[in-house]
Amino acid sequence: MTPFDDLDSYLALPRVAGLAVTPGGDRVVTTVSELDADGTEYVTAIWELDPAGVRSARRLTRGAKGESGPVFTADGDLLFLAGRAKPGEDSPPTALWRLPKDGGEAVEEFAPAGGVSAVHTAGRAARIVATAPLLRSAAGLDDDKRLRTQRKDNKVSAILHRGYPVRHWDHDLGPDLPHLFDIDGKQNLTPDPGAALRETALDVSADGTFVVTSWHAPVAGVALRSRIVRIDMATGRRTVIADDPGADLDGPVIAPDGRRIAFVRETTSTPTQAPRTTLCWADIGGTSSPDATGRGWTELTEWDRWPASVTWSADGTRLIVTADDNGRHPVFAVDPATRAVTRLTDDDHAYTDVCAAPGGVIFALRSSYLAPPHPVRIDPDGTVTVLPCVELPPVPGTVAELTAATPDGAAVRSWLVLPNGTEPAPLLLWVHGGPLGSWNTWHWRWNPWLLAAQGYAVLLPDPALSTGYGQDFIQRGWGAWGGPPYTDLMAATDAACAHPRIDPERTAAMGGSFGGYMANWIAGHTDRFAAIVTHASLWALDQFGPTTDGAYWWEREMTEQMTQQNSPHRHVEQIRTPMLVIHGDKDYRVPIGEGLRLWYELLSRSGLPADEDGASPHQFLYFPSEGHWVAAPQHTKIWYQVISAFLGNHLFGREVFVPELLG
C-alpha cells in the first residue's frame, strides 16, 4: 500500500514549498504545509534544513494559522509573514515578523491594516523592503486603517474601477493597490504607484541603496506592458532603466556588485507570431551612477529555451537559471562574458526556487513524476545532495518515456505512467494547461499516481505549444489550437496504445484549462475515447475572449477568424462521448459561463443529448466557492472521487458511485 491507494492518506502528505538561504550559505529554510485536524485547510510552518545534508530538519515556527514567505536579513535574522491574532481579533491581517538568529520569540516588525504580501532584504545591509497595499485615497498607513475600518463597519465591498484588469485568477482587484515600504526608514517608497506593482517582481541591491522592480504601465487600449525601474532607497526617485515597446521586461535581479541586472524579456505576441522569452542583462552603473538609464542590454537570443528562476552566482560571474528542456526543467549556468550556456544538472527532475551560495554551491527544490518537491544542494562538480526534510512517498508504478512521429514530421515526447503489475491497463490521456507549458514536474492537483493506484496508465504528452522543445515547436500550434496540438495528441495516444502494457480498447481523455479546451475539441473530432473529463475548459472562444480576466492577451492570440475556426462549440453536434464537465464559480481566467454553456449545449445540441426524461450520460461537477484550481482539501477529495467514479463506470464497467457529501 502507498499513500496513493487512499485519498485521505494522499491529502495528508506534507508539502514542501519555497526556499531561503543566508548570504553566507550557512542556513537554509523551507516551508512545509500539513493538513489541519478538520481536513479542510493546509497550515504552513517554517523548517530549518542542514546545508550539509546530514542532520534532520528542525521546525522553527508553530503559529495556529501558519507562516510563509521566509527570508533572511544580512545579519542572519529570519523574517516571515504570518497572521497572528491579538485579543479581540478574528481575522488578523498578515504581518511581518522577525525571528532572531540567536533564538527567542518572534517579534512583529510591520503590521499595516491591509497586510503584507511580500518581503525582500539586502544581502550586505540592514535594509528590508515590504510590499503592502493601501486604499487608493489613503494618505498613509494610519488613514488606510481608518478607511478599511469604515468600509468594514458599513459592510461596503463595492469597488470603483478606473482601469483594466478588474479581476485576476480567482480574486477581485482593488480597491487597494500595492506599495513598497522601507521598513527601517518607515518610508513609502512608491507613494503614487497606481496599479504598476500588481504581480511584479523586485530585488534589493546588496548594499541596500536601491531597489529594481518590474513596473506595469498601460498602453493603447486596455493592455499593460512591463518595464524595469530603479528606485532610490534614500529619495524614492524612480528611473526607468530598461524599456521595450515590443516586449514585457520582468523578473529583475541585481548582481552582487550592484552594477548589473539580469531580467527576462517576453515579446508581445500577435495572432501570427508566438511570444518568445529570452534572458537579458544590462550594466546599470551601480550605486555610483544613480541616474544611469541603462537603456541598452545584452540579449541571449541564440539559446532556444525560455529562462526561469533567474539569479546571480554569489561571486557575480555567472547567471544561474532554470528552463523547460525536453520534458525536464534543469539548472543552467550562463556566462555573460562569453554567452556560453552550461547545463548543471543531468537528471529527469525539475528544479525551482534556485538560491546561489558562496563557493559555487546552489540550493534548490527539485521534483519529478517520481517524487514531490524536496530540497537539494548542488555542488560545483554537479553532485546533488538531498537535504533531509519530509519523507518522500513511494509511488505505485513506474514511468516510461515515449516519442511519437506526427503527420507534419515533428517528434512529440511523453511521459507514460504505468501501474504496478503485468496486465494491460486502460489508458488516460492527460492534456496539460497553459498552453505554454510542459508535463515535467510533480503536480498535487493533477497527480497521475492516484489513478495508477486504481489500475490506469496515464499518458502525459507535450504537444505543439509546449515549452522546452524550441521556439519552432511553439509556433507550430500558435493560433491553430485545433490543428497540430490535436494531431500531436492523437499521435502520442497511438504510440501509447502500441505499448504492451496498454489496453487500446479502453481509453479516456482528460484536461484542465487549455487541456480542457483540447478535451472539448477531441470530443467533437473523434469517438475513439470511452469518456472525456473537461475541467475549467474553454468552450466558445468568441465568448471566452472578452470575459477572461486578461482579455487583451486573447486579442494577441487569435483573430476573429481564428477564434471561429478553433472554437470547440462549433462541433457540438459531433460529440458522442460521455463527458464530465467540471467548473468553479470563482474562476476568472476561464469564466463559469464557459462551463454553463458547454453543459447546456451538451444536453440540448450534442450527438448524445438528454433524453425525453432529461437523463443523459454526461455529468456536471460544479464548485460554487472554487476558482480555476480546486484548492480546498475537502473539494479536492470530491474532485478525485467523482472523476474516479466516472472513469470507472466507462472503462471498468463499475457501478456509478456518488460521494455521500454531494447529498
Secondary structure, 3 states (H helix, E strand, C coil): CCHHHCHHHHHCCCEEEEEEECCCCCCEEEEEEEECCCCCCEEEEEEEECCCCCCCCEECCCCCCCCEEEEECCCCCEEEEECCCCCCCCCCCCEEEEECCCCCCCEEEECCCCCCCEEEECCCCCCEEEEEEEECCCCCHHHHHHHHHHHHHCCCCCCCCCCCCCEECCEECCCEEEEEEECCCCEECCCCCCCCCCCCCEEECCCCCEEEEEEEEECCCCCEEEEEEEEECCCCCEEEEECCCCEEEEEEEECCCCCEEEEEEEECCECCECCCEEEEEEECCHHHCCCCCCCCCEECCCCCCCEEEEEECCCCCCEEEEECECCEECEEEECCCCCCEEECCCCCCEEEEEEECHHHCEEEEEEECCEEEEEEEECCCCCEEECCCCCCCCCCEEEEEEEEECCCCCEEEEEEEEECCCCCEEEEEEECCCCCCCCCCCCCCCCCHHHHCCCCEEEEECCCCCCCCCHHHHHHHCCCCCCHHHHHHHHHHHHHHCCCCEEEEEEEEEEECHHHHHHHHHHCCCCCCCEEEEECCCCCHHHHHHHCCCHHHHHCCCCHHHHHHCCHHHHHHHCCCCEEEEEECCCCCCCHHHHHHHHHHHHHHCCCCCCCCCCCCCEEEEECCCCCCCCCHHHHHHHHHHHHHHHHHHHHCCCCCCCHHHC
